[in-house]
Amino acid sequence: MSHLWKSKGDKRTISFYYNPDDNIIKYLEDMRDLINKAIINAYSIAKSNNNELPSPITLRRSLKKYYDNNIDYAK
C-alpha cells in the first residue's frame, strides 16, 4: 500500500512573495551581530581559562553591555 502523499513524479514548486517587517529584519540583524560577538567572547574567555568554555552565565555577563534592556528579547 502506497502512502497517500507519495509523489507520482510530478513535482511542483510553490512560491509566494513575502516582505518581512522592518522590526523583524532589525531583530535578526541584532541577533546575528550578538551571536558573532558571543563566539568571539567565548573563544577569548576559553583561551585565557585553560581552553575551558565559559558557562552561559559568564558569557551572558560578558555581553551585558551589548544588550538593549528596553527590548523584551534581551532580558
WONOR-V369126 format. One record per pair of residues at least 12 apart in sequence whose ideal C-beta (glycine too) atoms are under 8 Angstrom apart, sorted by the first residue. I is the first residue (numbers start at 1). J is the second residue. If there is no record, write none. Layout:
# WONOR-V369126
i->[I;I]
j->[J;J]
This chain:
# WONOR-V369126
i->[27;30;34;34;34;37;37;38;38;41;41;41;41;42;42;45;45;45]
j->[73;68;63;66;67;63;66;59;63;54;59;62;63;54;59;58;59;62]
